[in-house]
């Protein structure tokens, strides 16, 4: 969500939906979303943070929100290894619409920027083996002032289905209540759902999971280290509520990956990638894949880190402890493995050393009776075999992160 113009938007009824089929069934007396989607966090590309609401295709034809932009991103996603490592959605955010609905009250794309229409774009994306995401708003208007879905939920659902859309981000500007959000549920195809919740109040995650597969908890991300720090601080402060809410089919969304843009140093990009993997966050990049550096591309396509993010056990990681600007995060993985991230939040001086007692990780079980440890970031290095009572020493750059994987061994040498 974002605030562009008009009255302050309400955060309590923001929804993002992945389009496939919405099936609600009663489990143990409570309704729950059961559509088989998002069993691991969603991966893809979303235009908002990098391209925002740029609609000036005359002055800025390569960066405006247009069918050309999404077709080019689809070409690159299909040809440069993104699809192969798991990034599968090309997602349109706000500002794609015409300013008015058509004569039959259907949403329509801006005819100058999307002259071929969304159905054509959907077919093109599908021809690349990818899926198309689109944006709508549960309220009277979108956050940028385009037509909202209030009073048009059924026809909008039918429209998106006719276009072959696979994912819908359902926002919540100009929306007055959670009841409006619930009334806005679409029933025409499979839906994996995600919503943002008012972070000034305590969310009801039982209610959220009734409708959503992943949901935004906090404000919009910016291309800055301060933004990353703020998101991590809020997440750790609320982590026990968040960790309990997350799991296969439903994920907390700390917002887009801004790796490959302008605001983060290399170490800060490593930190975002490592912590988004630890937090089991959706990996939705917002960058320009046409001009991304080889270093950022390698980081975003790191199969070992993606495997942690996509681990089928589906347990969200958490902050274990913080000592003198050093944070230790951990996440249980499948097959008796753990991921551990050591973050240096200090922004002055040089690299700092930090020694971890292996008995302190995973409630004493992460390396019991012994484990093999591999450093995955910033550089993949096999550290070797460690017994349970051992210590492992790390060295972390300012604002950087060392990401470790511990694989429990049932045998000793």
N, C-alpha and C positions, 0 to 999 in steps of 0.2 A: 504494500500500500504506500501511497505517497500523497502529499498535499500539494496541489498545484494552484488551484484557484477555487473560489467559492468558500462556503462555510467549512469549519473544521470537521473532518470526517470522523465518523464513529468507528472504533476498532472492534466493537463487540460482535459484528456479524460479517466477518470476512471469510470467504470460502474459496478454495481452489479445488477444482474437480478434474480428475482424469477421466475422460469419456470412454466408457466401454459398456457397462450395464450396471445399473443400480439395483441391488437386491438387499432388502432389509429383512432380517429374520430375527425372531425372538429367541434369545439365549438366556436361560436361567431367569426368565421374567423380565429381561431388559432388551431393548432393541439394539442391534449392533450391525454395522456395515459389514457385508460379507460378499465381496465382489471378486475375490481372488487376485486383486491388483496390489501393487506396491508391497509385495512380500519382502523386498529389500528396498532401500531408499531410491527414489526416482533420480534418474540421471539424464541430463540434456543441456540445452542452451536456451536462454531467455534474454530478450532484447533490452529489458528496462534499464538497468544501472548504466550500461555503456551508451545506449542510444536514446534513452528517455523518450520524450514526446516530440522528437524532431520530425516535423511534417513538411519542411521546406526542401522539396526535391529539386527545385530550380537552382538554388544556391548551393545545396549540399546533396547532390544526387547519390553519393556513395554511402551516406550515413543517415538518410531519412528513413522513417518507418514505411517500408514499401515492399511489394512482392519481390522486387529485385534483391533487396537485402536478404530476405529469408531463403530465396532460391540459391543465392551465393553461399549462404551458411550451410544449406543442405548439401550442396556440391562438396564443400570442404569436409563436412562431417562424414560423408560417405567415402571420400577418397583419401583422407589423410589420417586414418587410423582411429578416429573418434568413435565411430560405430562399433568397431571391433573390441574396444575396451569397455563398452557399456553405455556410452552416451547415445540415447535413442530419440529424445524428443527435441524438436525445433519449436520453440514456444513464442507466440506473439503476445505481447503485453498490451497495455492501454494505447489508445490513439490510432488504432487501425480502422475505426469505423467512419462512415459518413456522418455528418452532423444530424441527419434525420433518418428515420425508418422509411422504408419504401411504401408504396400505396397499399400494400397488403399488411403493413405493420411489421414487416420483417426487418431485422438488422441487415445492414448492407455495408460492404467495405467501401472506403473512399475510392471513387471511380478513377481518379487521377493517379493515385499511388498504388492501387491494386486493380489495374484495368482488366485483368483476366478473371478476377473474382477469387474467393476463398476456395471454392470447389476445385478450381484448376491448381491452385497452390497446394491443396491437400493431395491431389493426385500426383503432383510433381514430387512432393516430399515422400509419399509412399513409394514412388518408383525408385527412390534411392534406398529403400529398406528402412526408412525412418518413420516417425510418427509426428503428427502436427498438434500443437497445443494452441489454444486461443484464450482470449480474455473477455470477461463480461463482469457486470456489477449487479449485486442483488438489489441495489437501491434505485432511486429515480434517475441518477446519472452516474457515470463512471467518475473516478477521481479527477480525471482531466476534463470532465464536462460533456462527454459523449453520451448517447442514449443508454440508460440503465435498463435492467430487465424487470423492474417492478411493474406488475400488471401484465407482463408479457412472458411469463416463465415457460408456458407450454409451447408457444410459437417459437421461442428462442431455442428450446430444446430440440424441436423438430428441425429448425434451421441448421443447427450445428450437426445434427445427425445426417441431414441431407448433404451437407458439405463433407462428410467423412472425417470430422474432427475427432481426434483421439484423446485430447486432454483439455480441460477447461479450468482456467484460473478464475474463480468467482470471488470478486472483491467486495468490499462492504462500505464504500463511501455513500453518503446520502441515504443511509439506512437507519431506521429508528429502533429496531429491536431484534433480538435473537429469533423471535417468532417469525419476522420477515425472512430471516435466513432460512429457517426450516421450511417455510412456505415456498421458498424458491428452489426446492429440490427438483431436479429433472429426472424423468422416468423413462426416457426413450431408448437409451443405450446403456452399456456398462459404464459406471462412473467410479473412479477412484478419487476420493475427495480429500481436500486439504483446506483448512481455513486458518485465518489469523484470528487471534483472540485478544481482547482488551488486556494489555499488560499492566494496566493500573488496577485491575481487579483479579481475584483468584478465579482462574478458569475452571469450568466444570468439564474435565476431560472425558468423563463418561458420556456427556452430551455431545462433545466434539467428535468422539469416535463413532457416534451414531451416524454421522454424516461424512466423515472426512478420512482420507488416507494420509495426508500430511497437512500441517497447519503452522502458520506463522505465529510466533509468540511475542515478538518484539518489533521495534520500528525498522524502517528501511535501512539496509546496509549502504554505506558509502565507500568510495575507493580511498580509504584511509586507514592507517593503523589505529587511530583513535576509535573508529567505528568497530573494528575487529575487537579491540580490547573491551569496549563497552558491551558488546554482544556476549563475549566470553564471561565477563564479570556478572552480567545479569543471569546467564545460564547457570553458572556455578552457584549463585545465590538462591536459585529456585530449583536446584537440580533434583532433589528427591521427589518433588512433584512431577517434574519432567521425565525423569528416568522411569517412573512407574507407568507413565502414560504411553511410552514408546514401545514398539514391538512390531513384528510382521503385520503389515496391513495398515499401520498408523505411525507416523513419525513427526517429531518436532522439527520445525524448519527455521534455522537461524538466518536464512536468506541466502542470496546468491554468492557464488564464488567470483571474486573480482581479480583473480590471478591473471596476469598478462596485461593489465591495464597500466595506470600511471602512478598510483598512490602508495604502493607497497614496495618495500625493499625486497631483495631476494629472501632474506631470512624471514620476513613477515609473510611472504607468500608461502614459504614452507610451513609456517605456523598455521595459516588458515587451512591448508590442505590436510595437515596432520590432525588438527582439532576437529575439522568437519568429519574426518574419518572416525575419530574417537566418539563423536557425538551421534553417529549414525544419521547424519544429516542428508537431506536430498542434495545431490551434486548438480546444481543448475548453474552453469557458467554464464556470466554476462561479460563478454569481452568481444574483441574483433578477431575472429579466427583467421581472417585474411592477412592480418599483420602481427600475429602473435610471435614472440621470440621462441627460438628453439628450446631455450631453457624452461620457459613457462609451459610450453607444450609438453615437454618431457615430464614435468612435474604433474600436470593435469592428467597425463596418460600413464602414470606410474601404476602398473598392475598390482604391485604388492600393497600399495596404500588403498587402491580401489577395492581390493579383496577384503581389507579390514572394514571399509565402509559398508560393503555389501555382504558381510558375514551372515550366513543364514540363521545363526542363533538369534540374531535380532535384538541384542541387549545394548541399550545406549550406555556409553561410558560416562564417567563422572570425575570431578576433581577429588583426588584422594587427600591431598594436603598442600599447604602453601607455607613456605619458609623463606623469609628474606627475599622476596620477589622471585622465588623459584616455585613453580607449580608442578605438581606431579598428577597427571590424569591417567586413569586406567580403564580398560574395557575388556570384559570377558568375551572370548571368541569360541567358536566351535572347535571340536577336536582337541580339547584340553590346552588351548592356547590363550594368551593374553596380549593385548596391545597396551603399551605404556608410553605416554608422551611427557617429556620433561621440558618445560617452557621457562625461558629466562625473560621476565618482564622488565628487567632493568634496562634503562635507555641511556646509560652512560657507562664509559669504560669499555673493556674488552670482554672476551669470552670468559665464562665462569665455570668452574668445576663443581660437580654435585655428585655425591656418592649415595647410592640407593642400597638399602638392605633388602635383599630378595624376600626375606621372611615378612616384610611389611606389605608386600603386594598381594592383592587378591585375597585379603583376609588370611594371609599365610599360605595360600594354596596355589599361587601363580607359578611357583617353581619348586613344588614339593612332589617327589624327593629331589629332583634335579631338572634342569632345563637347558635347552639350546637357545642362545640369544642372538638375534640378528638386528643390527641397526638398519632401518629402512630409509630414514631421512636424517640429515640432508644427503648423505651418501650411503648407499647400501654396503654394509660391511658385516661379515660374520664374526661376531665377537667370541663365539665358542661355547663350551660346555661349562655350566655352573652348578654347583651343589646348592641345596636349599639355604644353607647358612652363609652363603657367599655374599659379597658386595659387588656391585657393578658401578664403575666410575664413568660419568659422562662429562662432556665439555660443550657448553651451549653458548652460541653467539648472542649478543644483545638483541632482544625481541625475536629470537629464533627458537627453534624446537628441535629436540632429538626424539625421533619416533623409534621405539623398540618393539620387536615381537618376541615373545617368550613362548617356546614350545616345550611343554612338559615332557620329560623323558621318564619312562618307567624302569629304565635300566641304568646302571652306573658302570663307570669304567674301572 
